[in-house]
Amino acid sequence: MKQAGFTLIELLVGLFLFGLMAAAGTALLAGSVQASSQAQALVGASGDLARLRALLTADAGQAAPRPWRDREGRPHAAFAVNDGALFTLVRRGWANPSQAPRASLQRVEWVIEGDTLVRRSAAMVDGPAATQASVLAKGVTAARLRVLTAQGWQDGWSGEAGALPRAIELTLDGPQLGHVRQIVPLAPGGAA
C-alpha cells in the first residue's frame, strides 16, 4: 500500500514558492506605502500653492494707491519693489468683524526669509513694521518679481508714490515647488 504525502523536495519547492509570494507581497506593500506618502506630500504642496495664489490674487486685486509712512514718518510709495521685501503694498478690504478701531486698509509685504516665502501684515497702514506673519512656501531657492507697466514688463518699479503697476509676475523655484510662475493683475487703476 502506497502512502499519501509529500516528499521532502515537494515541501522545499512549496516553501520556496511561498517565500517568493511573501517577498513580492512585502515589496508591493512597501511601494504602496511610499506612493501614499508621496501623494500626501503632493496634495499638501498643491494646497500650499493654492493658498499662495489666493493670497497673491487677493492682495493684488485689493491694492490701493495710498502711500504710507513708517514709524519715523518717512513716506513710502503705495507699491514698492525690492525695499527689503519682494514687494510691499497697501490693500483695501481688510475685514473688521470685531469693529476694532482701525481702518479697512492694510499694509502687506511679501519677503523671502532664508528659504521661506513669508507674507507679513501690519496692524496699521502707517507706523510700525509689519509683524503678523504667514508662511506661504518653504524651500524657495530663487524668487523674482516683475511688474507690468505701460512700457511692458520690468524688473524694477519706480512709479509715483500713489501709482500702481498694471500687474505683477511672481516666479518661485525650489525642490518641492518646482518652477512656479504667478501673474496677477493689480486693482483697476494700475496704469503707470
N, CA, C and O of each residue as an XYZ file, in Angstrom:
768
protein
N       0.843     -1.166      0.000
C       0.000      0.000      0.000
C       0.892      1.233      0.000
O       1.852      1.341      0.764
N       0.552      2.122     -0.851
C       1.324      3.332     -1.017
C       0.811      4.406     -0.063
O      -0.398      4.560      0.116
N       1.734      5.147      0.548
C       1.315      6.192      1.484
C       1.179      7.521      0.764
O       1.992      7.865     -0.094
N       0.130      8.271      1.131
C      -0.078      9.603      0.547
C       0.700     10.609      1.375
O       0.777     10.492      2.598
N       1.275     11.597      0.706
C       2.042     12.624      1.392
C       2.993     13.311      0.433
O       3.030     13.010     -0.760
N       3.752     14.228      0.973
C       4.688     14.994      0.161
C       6.109     14.523      0.436
O       6.463     14.117      1.543
N       6.884     14.596     -0.604
C       8.299     14.288     -0.418
C       9.005     15.547      0.086
O       8.444     16.643      0.066
N      10.210     15.372      0.525
C      10.989     16.494      1.028
C      11.213     17.538     -0.071
O      11.173     18.737      0.205
N      11.441     17.111     -1.279
C      11.665     18.051     -2.387
C      10.391     18.840     -2.679
O      10.453     20.041     -2.941
N       9.244     18.175     -2.637
C       7.975     18.880     -2.866
C       7.736     19.928     -1.777
O       7.258     21.023     -2.072
N       8.054     19.615     -0.555
C       7.903     20.582      0.540
C       8.842     21.766      0.365
O       8.440     22.907      0.593
N      10.080     21.519     -0.033
C      11.043     22.607     -0.241
C      10.610     23.512     -1.390
O      10.731     24.733     -1.295
N      10.107     22.926     -2.472
C       9.605     23.726     -3.598
C       8.413     24.563     -3.146
O       8.310     25.737     -3.502
N       7.526     23.977     -2.375
C       6.360     24.713     -1.862
C       6.770     25.873     -0.967
O       6.225     26.971     -1.087
N       7.722     25.642     -0.073
C       8.208     26.712      0.803
C       8.904     27.808     -0.003
O       8.757     28.993      0.294
N       9.657     27.406     -1.019
C      10.332     28.389     -1.866
C       9.304     29.274     -2.584
O       9.459     30.494     -2.627
N       8.269     28.668     -3.139
C       7.217     29.442     -3.831
C       6.472     30.361     -2.853
O       6.171     31.509     -3.181
N       6.180     29.854     -1.665
C       5.528     30.676     -0.648
C       6.412     31.864     -0.262
O       5.914     32.975     -0.076
N       7.720     31.631     -0.141
C       8.664     32.713      0.185
C       8.710     33.764     -0.906
O       8.778     34.958     -0.616
N       8.671     33.327     -2.171
C       8.647     34.288     -3.277
C       7.383     35.143     -3.250
O       7.449     36.355     -3.455
N       6.245     34.523     -2.999
C       4.980     35.272     -2.942
C       4.977     36.240     -1.762
O       4.486     37.362     -1.886
N       5.516     35.824     -0.628
C       5.581     36.711      0.549
C       6.496     37.901      0.272
O       6.172     39.031      0.640
N       7.644     37.654     -0.379
C       8.561     38.747     -0.708
C       7.925     39.725     -1.692
O       8.069     40.939     -1.550
N       7.223     39.192     -2.689
C       6.551     40.063     -3.658
C       5.458     40.882     -2.976
O       5.288     42.063     -3.280
N       4.723     40.269     -2.064
C       3.675     40.995     -1.332
C       4.249     42.093     -0.455
O       3.685     43.183     -0.364
N       5.370     41.803      0.191
C       6.026     42.809      1.033
C       6.526     43.980      0.190
O       6.375     45.139      0.577
N       7.121     43.674     -0.960
C       7.601     44.748     -1.847
C       6.437     45.585     -2.362
O       6.545     46.808     -2.458
N       5.337     44.942     -2.689
C       4.153     45.673     -3.164
C       3.590     46.569     -2.066
O       3.222     47.714     -2.327
N       3.521     46.059     -0.852
C       3.031     46.847      0.276
C       3.946     48.041      0.556
O       3.462     49.147      0.794
N       5.256     47.827      0.529
C       6.211     48.920      0.761
C       6.080     49.978     -0.335
O       6.130     51.174     -0.047
N       5.914     49.554     -1.571
C       5.736     50.506     -2.675
C       4.463     51.318     -2.534
O       4.453     52.512     -2.834
N       3.382     50.683     -2.080
C       2.126     51.424     -1.928
C       2.200     52.419     -0.767
O       1.613     53.499     -0.835
N       2.916     52.058      0.289
C       3.097     52.993      1.413
C       3.907     54.203      0.953
O       3.570     55.338      1.289
N       4.966     53.966      0.191
C       5.791     55.065     -0.317
C       4.988     55.941     -1.272
O       5.075     57.167     -1.202
N       4.212     55.337     -2.158
C       3.384     56.106     -3.092
C       2.351     56.933     -2.341
O       2.064     58.067     -2.726
N       1.795     56.378     -1.281
C       0.808     57.113     -0.490
C       1.436     58.333      0.178
O       0.834     59.407      0.192
N       2.637     58.179      0.731
C       3.285     59.330      1.381
C       3.673     60.389      0.354
O       3.590     61.584      0.639
N       4.098     59.966     -0.843
C       4.407     60.939     -1.896
C       3.149     61.663     -2.353
O       3.182     62.867     -2.607
N       2.049     60.941     -2.459
C       0.780     61.568     -2.859
C       0.332     62.584     -1.813
O      -0.151     63.661     -2.163
N       0.487     62.253     -0.538
C       0.120     63.190      0.520
C       0.986     64.441      0.464
O       0.480     65.544      0.670
N       2.281     64.295      0.189
C       3.176     65.451      0.072
C       2.758     66.328     -1.106
O       2.757     67.554     -0.999
N       2.404     65.703     -2.229
C       1.963     66.472     -3.395
C       0.649     67.198     -3.137
O       0.470     68.334     -3.577
N      -0.261     66.557     -2.435
C      -1.531     67.207     -2.093
C      -1.268     68.398     -1.175
O      -1.868     69.459     -1.341
N      -0.367     68.219     -0.204
C      -0.014     69.325      0.687
C       0.615     70.479     -0.079
O       0.263     71.637      0.146
N       1.542     70.176     -0.979
C       2.182     71.218     -1.784
C       1.170     71.903     -2.685
O       1.231     73.117     -2.878
N       0.247     71.142     -3.234
C      -0.794     71.716     -4.084
C      -1.676     72.671     -3.276
O      -2.040     73.745     -3.754
N      -2.011     72.274     -2.060
C      -2.800     73.146     -1.187
C      -2.057     74.423     -0.828
O      -2.648     75.502     -0.789
N      -0.746     74.297     -0.564
C       0.067     75.471     -0.253
C       0.117     76.430     -1.448
O       0.020     77.646     -1.283
N       0.268     75.869     -2.650
C       0.301     76.714     -3.848
C      -1.048     77.386     -4.088
O      -1.098     78.542     -4.508
N      -2.137     76.671     -3.825
C      -3.472     77.271     -3.983
C      -3.660     78.420     -2.988
O      -4.232     79.454     -3.331
N      -3.179     78.237     -1.764
C      -3.278     79.301     -0.747
C      -2.425     80.502     -1.149
O      -2.856     81.648     -1.023
N      -1.204     80.229     -1.637
C      -0.316     81.302     -2.094
C      -0.988     82.087     -3.216
O      -0.991     83.318     -3.198
N      -1.555     81.381     -4.188
C      -2.227     82.030     -5.328
C      -3.418     82.862     -4.846
O      -3.621     83.983     -5.314
N      -4.197     82.323     -3.920
C      -5.363     83.046     -3.409
C      -4.956     84.337     -2.697
O      -5.571     85.382     -2.908
N      -3.922     84.267     -1.854
C      -3.472     85.472     -1.142
C      -2.861     86.494     -2.097
O      -3.085     87.696     -1.952
N      -2.088     86.014     -3.077
C      -1.490     86.926     -4.045
C      -2.578     87.625     -4.858
O      -2.512     88.834     -5.083
N      -3.567     86.870     -5.290
C      -4.675     87.442     -6.056
C      -5.470     88.436     -5.215
O      -5.841     89.505     -5.699
N      -5.730     88.085     -3.963
C      -6.481     88.981     -3.075
C      -5.701     90.263     -2.798
O      -6.264     91.355     -2.875
N      -4.422     90.146     -2.479
C      -3.620     91.339     -2.193
C      -3.535     92.242     -3.423
O      -3.734     93.453     -3.325
N      -3.241     91.651     -4.576
C      -3.106     92.454     -5.796
C      -4.448     93.050     -6.218
O      -4.518     94.208     -6.630
N      -5.500     92.260     -6.114
C      -6.821     92.732     -6.525
C      -7.383     93.827     -5.638
O      -8.251     94.586     -6.069
N      -6.903     93.920     -4.411
C      -7.378     94.941     -3.475
C      -6.355     96.063     -3.270
O      -6.508     96.883     -2.365
N      -5.314     96.101     -4.107
C      -4.271     97.122     -3.953
C      -4.867     98.523     -4.019
O      -5.716     98.816     -4.861
N      -4.409     99.370     -3.125
C      -4.898    100.751     -3.046
C      -3.750    101.710     -3.357
O      -2.633    101.504     -2.881
N      -4.001    102.740     -4.137
C      -2.937    103.698     -4.465
C      -2.706    104.701     -3.338
O      -2.750    105.912     -3.555
N      -2.463    104.195     -2.151
C      -2.288    105.053     -0.976
C      -0.875    104.920     -0.434
O      -0.504    103.849      0.047
N      -0.072    105.985     -0.500
C       1.257    105.957      0.118
C       1.135    105.797      1.631
O       0.072    106.050      2.197
N       2.203    105.382      2.277
C       2.178    105.194      3.722
C       3.454    105.753      4.336
O       4.417    106.052      3.629
N       3.453    105.890      5.656
C       4.615    106.420      6.381
C       5.063    105.404      7.419
O       4.252    104.734      8.059
N       6.408    105.310      7.567
C       6.935    104.385      8.556
C       6.920    105.015      9.945
O       6.401    106.116     10.127
N       7.483    104.321     10.912
C       7.479    104.779     12.315
C       8.127    106.147     12.480
O       7.700    106.932     13.327
N       9.168    106.449     11.672
C       9.859    107.734     11.747
C       9.177    108.818     10.921
O       9.640    109.958     10.905
N       8.087    108.485     10.237
C       7.369    109.471      9.444
C       7.841    109.607      8.007
O       7.354    110.468      7.274
N       8.791    108.761      7.592
C       9.279    108.813      6.209
C       8.212    108.265      5.265
O       7.605    107.232      5.547
N       7.982    108.954      4.142
C       6.962    108.479      3.201
C       7.469    107.302      2.352
O       8.653    107.210      2.027
N       6.539    106.414      2.007
C       6.820    105.265      1.148
C       5.720    105.176      0.101
O       4.581    105.575      0.343
N       6.074    104.649     -1.061
C       5.112    104.517     -2.156
C       4.038    103.484     -1.808
O       4.252    102.609     -0.969
N       2.888    103.598     -2.463
C       1.795    102.650     -2.258
C       2.191    101.244     -2.678
O       1.715    100.260     -2.112
N       3.070    101.155     -3.678
C       3.587     99.872     -4.140
C       5.088    100.017     -4.302
O       5.559    100.939     -4.969
N       5.843     99.110     -3.695
C       7.306     99.179     -3.774
C       7.871     97.784     -4.024
O       7.334     96.781     -3.555
N       8.965     97.752     -4.776
C       9.656     96.506     -5.103
C      11.083     96.597     -4.577
O      11.716     97.650     -4.659
N      11.586     95.491     -4.038
C      12.975     95.396     -3.577
C      13.334     96.446     -2.527
O      14.423     97.017     -2.563
N      12.430     96.693     -1.607
C      12.703     97.605     -0.495
C      12.966     96.795      0.778
O      12.527     97.163      1.867
N      13.689     95.687      0.617
C      13.878     94.759      1.723
C      12.874     93.616      1.650
O      12.961     92.650      2.409
N      11.924     93.736      0.732
C      10.907     92.712      0.511
C      10.777     92.494     -0.997
O      11.223     93.322     -1.791
N      10.171     91.387     -1.380
C       9.880     91.203     -2.806
C       9.012     92.360     -3.287
O       9.290     92.991     -4.306
N       7.944     92.623     -2.517
C       7.120     93.802     -2.772
C       6.331     94.152     -1.520
O       6.075     93.308     -0.662
N       5.957     95.416     -1.445
C       5.130     95.931     -0.363
C       4.001     96.714     -1.003
O       4.218     97.460     -1.958
N       2.782     96.545     -0.473
C       1.651     97.316     -0.988
C       0.641     97.580      0.114
O       0.647     96.944      1.167
N      -0.226     98.540     -0.169
C      -1.351     98.837      0.713
C      -2.576     98.260      0.024
O      -2.783     98.467     -1.172
N      -3.386     97.538      0.784
C      -4.572     96.920      0.196
C      -5.837     97.311      0.940
O      -5.812     97.647      2.124
N      -6.935     97.257      0.217
C      -8.261     97.529      0.793
C      -8.858     96.212      1.288
O      -8.244     95.149      1.185
N     -10.066     96.315      1.826
C     -10.873     95.135      2.102
C     -10.462     94.287      3.279
O     -10.788     93.101      3.314
N      -9.759     94.846      4.246
C      -9.378     94.083      5.422
C     -10.603     93.988      6.325
O     -11.041     94.993      6.884
N     -11.143     92.814      6.466
C     -12.368     92.615      7.249
C     -12.146     93.014      8.709
O     -11.064     92.822      9.264
N     -13.191     93.571      9.314
C     -13.116     94.015     10.703
C     -14.383     93.572     11.431
O     -15.183     94.412     11.842
N     -14.574     92.249     11.596
C     -15.813     91.771     12.209
C     -15.971     92.184     13.673
O     -17.096     92.297     14.158
N     -14.871     92.410     14.380
C     -14.974     92.799     15.792
C     -15.074     94.314     15.980
O     -15.093     94.803     17.110
N     -15.136     95.055     14.869
C     -15.261     96.518     14.918
C     -14.138     97.167     15.717
O     -14.369     98.119     16.464
N     -12.931     96.654     15.560
C     -11.762     97.230     16.218
C     -11.514     98.625     15.657
O     -11.867     98.899     14.510
N     -10.907     99.517     16.456
C     -10.653    100.878     15.975
C      -9.476    100.912     14.996
O      -8.355    101.262     15.364
N      -9.752    100.545     13.758
C      -8.723    100.548     12.726
C      -9.376    100.721     11.371
O     -10.590    100.579     11.223
N      -8.557    101.027     10.392
C      -9.043    101.219      9.026
C      -9.236     99.868      8.337
O      -8.784     98.835      8.829
N      -9.909     99.896      7.200
C     -10.056     98.671      6.404
C      -8.884     98.514      5.445
O      -8.840     97.566      4.660
N      -7.929     99.449      5.509
C      -6.704     99.333      4.714
C      -5.667     98.552      5.514
O      -5.658     98.580      6.744
N      -4.801     97.861      4.792
C      -3.764     97.057      5.440
C      -2.502     97.132      4.592
O      -2.569     97.086      3.364
N      -1.361     97.246      5.245
C      -0.078     97.203      4.537
C       0.455     95.786      4.631
O       0.540     95.219      5.720
N       0.818     95.208      3.479
C       1.378     93.857      3.462
C       2.697     93.863      2.710
O       2.916     94.665      1.803
N       3.560     92.957      3.106
C       4.823     92.785      2.391
C       5.072     91.294      2.216
O       4.801     90.490      3.107
N       5.586     90.952      1.066
C       5.961     89.575      0.744
C       7.479     89.534      0.750
O       8.126     90.236     -0.027
N       8.052     88.712      1.628
C       9.502     88.665      1.796
C      10.014     87.226      1.721
O       9.284     86.270      1.977
N      11.291     87.107      1.362
C      11.985     85.827      1.427
C      12.874     85.880      2.661
O      13.754     86.735      2.764
N      12.643     84.972      3.590
C      13.450     84.869      4.812
C      14.140     83.521      4.782
O      13.522     82.490      5.046
N      15.437     83.535      4.456
C      16.160     82.279      4.282
C      15.660     81.590      3.020
O      15.871     82.077      1.910
N      14.995     80.452      3.201
C      14.424     79.745      2.049
C      12.896     79.689      2.140
O      12.268     78.794      1.575
N      12.305     80.652      2.857
C      10.865     80.648      3.101
C      10.221     81.935      2.577
O      10.718     83.034      2.821
N       9.112     81.780      1.857
C       8.321     82.925      1.414
C       7.309     83.231      2.509
O       6.513     82.374      2.891
N       7.349     84.469      3.011
C       6.507     84.880      4.127
C       5.711     86.114      3.720
O       6.239     87.017      3.071
N       4.441     86.146      4.103
C       3.592     87.334      3.922
C       3.427     87.960      5.297
O       2.923     87.325      6.224
N       3.859     89.222      5.423
C       3.732     89.953      6.684
C       2.707     91.065      6.507
O       2.605     91.669      5.439
N       1.951     91.325      7.568
C       0.980     92.412      7.524
C       1.139     93.276      8.766
O       1.551     92.811      9.829
N       0.800     94.546      8.596
C       0.886     95.500      9.706
C      -0.524     95.800     10.207
O      -1.474     95.862      9.426
N      -0.644     95.982     11.502
C      -1.951     96.275     12.089
C      -2.471     97.639     11.643
O      -3.683     97.841     11.570
N      -1.583     98.563     11.347
C      -1.954     99.895     10.865
C      -1.184    100.166      9.575
O      -0.061     99.690      9.405
N      -1.779    100.920      8.681
C      -1.111    101.231      7.419
C       0.156    102.029      7.689
O       1.217    101.697      7.161
N       0.063    103.060      8.487
C       1.220    103.890      8.836
C       1.766    103.435     10.182
O       1.020    102.967     11.043
N       3.076    103.578     10.350
C       3.659    103.285     11.648
C       4.576    102.088     11.652
O       5.377    101.913     10.734
N       4.468    101.252     12.688
C       5.433    100.179     12.908
C       5.530     99.185     11.750
O       4.671     99.118     10.871
N       6.602     98.433     11.795
C       6.842     97.413     10.774
C       5.785     96.326     10.836
O       5.149     96.109     11.867
N       5.613     95.656      9.720
C       4.662     94.546      9.653
C       5.167     93.404     10.530
O       6.329     93.008     10.434
N       4.292     92.876     11.386
C       4.710     91.833     12.323
C       3.922     90.542     12.194
O       4.458     89.478     12.503
N       2.685     90.589     11.756
C       1.884     89.366     11.641
C       2.341     88.600     10.405
O       2.263     89.110      9.288
N       2.823     87.363     10.611
C       3.437     86.623      9.511
C       2.673     85.344      9.193
O       2.138     84.678     10.079
N       2.638     85.019      7.897
C       2.087     83.758      7.409
C       3.116     83.135      6.474
O       3.549     83.767      5.511
N       3.503     81.906      6.757
C       4.428     81.194      5.884
C       3.643     80.689      4.678
O       2.634     80.000      4.828
N       4.117     81.040      3.471
C       3.420     80.661      2.250
C       4.099     79.520      1.514
O       3.417     78.693      0.907
N       5.424     79.453      1.551
C       6.145     78.384      0.860
C       7.509     78.205      1.498
O       8.179     79.179      1.843
N       7.914     76.955      1.651
C       9.244     76.640      2.190
C      10.090     76.030      1.089
O       9.564     75.496      0.113
N      11.396     76.111      1.249
C      12.303     75.524      0.272
C      12.446     76.360     -0.987
O      12.699     75.820     -2.064
N      12.289     77.668     -0.866
C      12.421     78.552     -2.026
C      13.904     78.803     -2.278
O      14.609     79.307     -1.404
N      14.375     78.455     -3.466
C      15.780     78.664     -3.806
C      15.985     79.922     -4.643
O      17.082     80.479     -4.668
N      14.929     80.374     -5.331
C      15.026     81.590     -6.136
C      13.647     82.231     -6.213
O      12.630     81.543     -6.303
N      13.628     83.564     -6.176
C      12.385     84.313     -6.299
C      12.639     85.539     -7.168
O      13.685     86.179     -7.066
N      11.686     85.852     -8.011
C      11.817     87.003     -8.900
C      10.456     87.671     -9.032
O       9.432     86.999     -9.160
N      10.454     88.997     -9.000
C       9.225     89.754     -9.180
C       9.408     90.727    -10.328
O      10.404     91.447    -10.396
N       8.438     90.743    -11.231
C       8.413     91.720    -12.320
C       7.066     92.425    -12.275
O       6.081     91.884    -11.771
N       7.039     93.647    -12.812
C       5.800     94.417    -12.844
C       5.473     94.785    -14.289
O       6.362     94.979    -15.117
N       4.178     94.875    -14.566
C       3.718     95.273    -15.888
C       3.306     96.738    -15.826
O       2.442     97.119    -15.035
N       3.935     97.556    -16.670
C       3.610     98.970    -16.766
C       3.162     99.250    -18.199
O       3.071     98.333    -19.015
N       2.888    100.492    -18.497
C       2.507    100.869    -19.864
C       3.642    100.583    -20.849
O       3.400    100.433    -22.047
N       4.866    100.507    -20.352
C       6.023    100.236    -21.214
C       6.325     98.739    -21.324
O       7.260     98.373    -22.036
N       5.588     97.871    -20.660
C       5.811     96.436    -20.700
C       6.329     95.912    -19.366
O       6.289     96.609    -18.352
N       6.819     94.664    -19.383
C       7.321     94.031    -18.157
C       8.679     94.610    -17.775
O       9.559     94.789    -18.617
N       8.828     94.901    -16.470
C      10.069     95.459    -15.947
C      10.462     94.728    -14.671
O       9.609     94.249    -13.924
N      11.773     94.650    -14.434
C      12.259     94.019    -13.212
C      12.116     94.931    -11.997
O      11.980     94.441    -10.876
N      12.145     96.210    -12.193
C      12.029     97.152    -11.085
C      10.754     97.968    -11.185
O       9.984     97.842    -12.138
N      10.553     98.795    -10.195
C       9.371     99.662    -10.182
C       9.793    101.003     -9.634
O      10.356    101.093     -8.543
N       9.519    102.036    -10.389
C       9.856    103.387     -9.921
C       8.677    104.310    -10.171
O       8.848    105.464    -10.564
N       7.488    103.794     -9.941
C       6.279    104.585    -10.130
C       6.150    105.671     -9.089
O       6.895    105.706     -8.110
N       5.214    106.543     -9.306
C       4.947    107.632     -8.358
C       4.433    107.050     -7.046
O       4.031    105.889     -6.984
N       4.451    107.864     -6.012
C       4.086    107.414     -4.670
C       2.689    106.795     -4.621
O       2.478    105.817     -3.904
N       1.730    107.350     -5.371
C       0.363    106.848     -5.343
C      -0.001    106.016     -6.557
O      -1.182    105.768     -6.801
N       0.990    105.579     -7.324
C       0.722    104.821     -8.546
C       0.881    103.317     -8.309
O       1.593    102.883     -7.404
N       0.203    102.546     -9.144
C       0.297    101.091     -9.095
C       0.629    100.563    -10.482
O       0.191    101.133    -11.481
N       1.395     99.485    -10.556
C       1.591     98.856    -11.867
C       0.295     98.161    -12.305
O      -0.650     98.052    -11.523
N       0.259     97.699    -13.538
C      -0.939     97.024    -14.059
C      -1.059     95.594    -13.529
O      -2.156     95.125    -13.228
N       0.080     94.911    -13.420
C       0.085     93.514    -12.967
C       1.446     93.186    -12.371
O       2.418     93.916    -12.566
N       1.501     92.075    -11.641
C       2.771     91.587    -11.127
C       2.946     90.120    -11.536
O       1.981     89.374    -11.699
N       4.206     89.746    -11.692
C       4.566     88.365    -12.001
C       5.532     87.893    -10.919
O       6.618     88.452    -10.764
N       5.142     86.878    -10.183
C       5.978     86.313     -9.126
C       6.417     84.923     -9.576
O       5.583     84.059     -9.845
N       7.733     84.713     -9.655
C       8.292     83.426    -10.059
C       9.092     82.860     -8.898
O       9.966     83.533     -8.352
N       8.793     81.627     -8.524
C       9.474     80.945     -7.428
C      10.039     79.622     -7.924
O       9.435     78.956     -8.764
N      11.202     79.244     -7.398
C      11.804     77.959     -7.703
C      12.203     77.282     -6.408
O      12.580     77.945     -5.441
N      12.120     75.958     -6.390
C      12.546     75.186     -5.236
C      12.359     73.706     -5.498
O      11.578     73.326     -6.370
N      13.066     72.863     -4.755
C      12.969     71.423     -4.995
C      11.567     70.867     -4.770
O      11.138     69.980     -5.507
N      10.849     71.362     -3.778
C       9.475     70.907     -3.532
C       8.474     71.623     -4.427
O       7.475     71.038     -4.846
N       8.748     72.903     -4.720
C       7.830     73.715     -5.520
C       7.924     73.424     -7.004
O       6.922     73.433     -7.719
N       9.138     73.168     -7.455
C       9.373     73.130     -8.892
C       9.546     74.569     -9.360
O      10.136     75.387     -8.655
N       9.036     74.878    -10.541
C       9.081     76.234    -11.092
C       7.646     76.752    -11.133
O       6.822     76.259    -11.902
N       7.357     77.747    -10.300
C       6.005     78.295    -10.195
C       6.026     79.735    -10.669
O       6.849     80.536    -10.224
N       5.117     80.057    -11.573
C       5.015     81.424    -12.095
C       3.569     81.875    -11.966
O       2.664     81.267    -12.537
N       3.360     82.949    -11.208
C       2.027     83.503    -10.978
C       1.971     84.909    -11.558
O       2.832     85.738    -11.264
N       0.966     85.181    -12.376
C       0.752     86.523    -12.913
C      -0.635     86.962    -12.481
O      -1.626     86.288    -12.764
N      -0.701     88.099    -11.792
C      -1.993     88.603    -11.331
C      -2.093     90.104    -11.607
O      -1.116     90.834    -11.442
N      -3.266     90.560    -12.024
C      -3.455     91.994    -12.242
C      -3.620     92.702    -10.910
O      -4.106     92.119     -9.941
N      -3.211     93.968    -10.867
C      -3.459     94.772     -9.690
C      -4.828     95.415     -9.836
O      -5.441     95.361    -10.903
N      -5.295     96.012     -8.774
C      -6.616     96.620     -8.758
C      -6.780     97.571     -9.940
O      -5.798     98.143    -10.414
N      -8.002     97.743    -10.417
C      -8.209     98.710    -11.512
C      -7.607    100.060    -11.149
O      -7.708    100.523    -10.013
N      -6.996    100.662    -12.120
C      -6.344    101.931    -11.869
C      -4.846    101.800    -11.917
O      -4.138    102.807    -11.931
N      -4.339    100.568    -11.944
C      -2.907    100.376    -12.071
C      -2.512    100.608    -13.522
O      -2.603     99.691    -14.338
N      -2.084    101.797    -13.852
C      -1.830    102.135    -15.241
C      -0.471    102.737    -15.478
O      -0.151    103.089    -16.614
N       0.331    102.868    -14.463
C       1.622    103.531    -14.631
C       2.537    102.726    -15.511
O       3.671    103.136    -15.761
